[in-house]
């Protein structure tokens, strides 16, 4: 969860950020969710962004995986713990009736982020579209 922030790490919660930073936080989470969905075959549901528990779960999972991906952590037992926790994390993500489809859900996601009061930075229209599947 570090792609859109320079020289640091995003907090696990968006609420204390400024409105433009909040937008970037949500954009980064969208990209992370799309990547985690493919990488770990997570069964995310449409609307995950509206459930605070699901948002916290995917933000934490993204941060956890990122620490291994960047080499910050090099701990094979810890990485195995992450993999073993996927089943429990997925249980938190089961709420919702429709499967998550990034292309279909993108506009609804953006509307939700806008309703939260997040402000899109200038020149960022259409970014972070995610996977087409």
C-alpha positions in Angstrom: 0.0 0.0 0.0 2.8 2.4 -0.9 2.5 3.1 -4.6 0.7 6.5 -4.4 2.6 7.9 -1.5 6.2 9.1 -1.7 8.7 8.3 1.0 6.4 6.7 3.5 3.6 4.4 4.3 -0.1 5.0 4.2 -2.0 4.7 7.5 -4.3 1.7 7.8 -7.3 4.1 8.1 -8.2 7.0 5.9 -10.2 9.2 8.2 -7.4 11.4 9.7 -6.1 12.3 6.2 -6.8 15.5 4.3 -9.5 15.1 1.6 -7.1 14.8 -1.3 -5.0 12.4 0.6 -8.1 10.4 1.4 -8.8 10.1 -2.3 -5.3 8.8 -2.9 -5.7 6.4 0.0 -8.8 4.9 -1.5 -7.2 4.8 -5.0 -4.3 2.9 -3.6 -6.6 0.5 -1.7 -8.6 -0.1 -5.0 -5.3 -1.0 -6.8 -4.3 -3.2 -3.8 -7.6 -5.0 -3.7 -7.5 -5.7 -7.5 -4.0 -7.1 -7.0 -4.8 -9.1 -3.9 -8.0 -10.5 -5.5 -5.9 -12.0 -8.3 -2.8 -13.0 -6.3 -4.6 -14.8 -3.4 -7.9 -15.6 -5.3 -9.9 -13.7 -2.8 -13.7 -13.9 -3.2 -14.4 -10.2 -2.7 -18.0 -9.0 -3.0 -19.2 -5.9 -4.8 -19.6 -3.0 -2.3 -16.7 -4.1 -0.1 -15.8 -0.4 0.2 -19.0 0.3 2.0 -18.2 -2.1 4.9 -15.7 -0.7 7.4 -14.6 -4.2 8.5 -13.9 -5.3 5.0 -12.0 -2.0 4.3 -9.9 -2.5 7.4 -9.3 -6.2 6.5 -8.1 -5.5 2.9 -6.0 -2.5 4.0 -4.3 -4.6 6.7 -3.8 -7.5 4.3 -2.3 -5.1 1.6 0.1 -3.6 4.2 1.1 -7.0 5.5 1.8 -8.4 2.0 3.6 -5.2 1.0 6.1 -5.6 3.8 7.1 -9.0 2.4 7.0 -7.8 -1.2 9.4 -4.9 -0.5 11.8 -7.0 1.5 11.1 -4.9 4.7 10.2 -8.3 6.3 12.1 -11.4 5.4 10.5 -13.9 7.7 9.3 -17.2 6.1 7.2 -18.3 9.1 5.5 -14.9 9.1 4.8 -15.2 5.4 3.3 -18.6 6.0 1.2 -17.1 8.8 -0.1 -14.6 6.2 -1.0 -17.3 3.8 -2.7 -19.4 6.6 -4.7 -16.3 7.7 -6.2 -15.8 4.2 -9.1 -18.2 5.0 -10.0 -16.2 8.1 -9.6 -12.9 6.2 -11.8 -14.2 3.4 -14.5 -14.9 6.0 -14.6 -11.2 6.7 -15.0 -10.5 3.0 -18.1 -12.7 2.4 -20.7 -10.0 3.1 -22.5 -9.0 -0.1 -24.5 -10.7 -2.8 -22.6 -9.9 -6.0 -19.0 -10.8 -6.8 -16.6 -7.9 -7.1 -15.9 -7.0 -10.8 -13.5 -4.0 -11.0 -14.7 -2.7 -14.4 -18.4 -2.9 -13.4 -17.9 -1.6 -9.9 -15.4 1.3 -10.5 -18.0 4.0 -11.0 -20.0 3.0 -7.9 -16.8 2.9 -5.9 -15.8 6.4 -7.1 -19.3 7.7 -6.2 -18.9 6.3 -2.7 -15.5 7.9 -2.2 -16.9 11.2 -3.4 -19.8 10.9 -1.0 -17.3 10.4 1.9 -16.0 13.9 1.1 -12.7 12.8 -0.5 -11.4 15.1 -3.2 -9.9 13.9 -6.4 -6.6 15.6 -7.1 -6.5 17.5 -10.4 -5.5 15.4 -13.4 -6.5 12.0 -11.9 -9.6 11.3 -13.8 -9.9 7.7 -14.9 -6.8 6.4 -13.1 -6.5 3.1 -11.2 -9.2 1.3 -13.3 -8.1 -2.1 -12.0 -8.5 -5.5 -13.6 -11.1 -5.9 -16.3 -12.4 -9.2 -15.1 
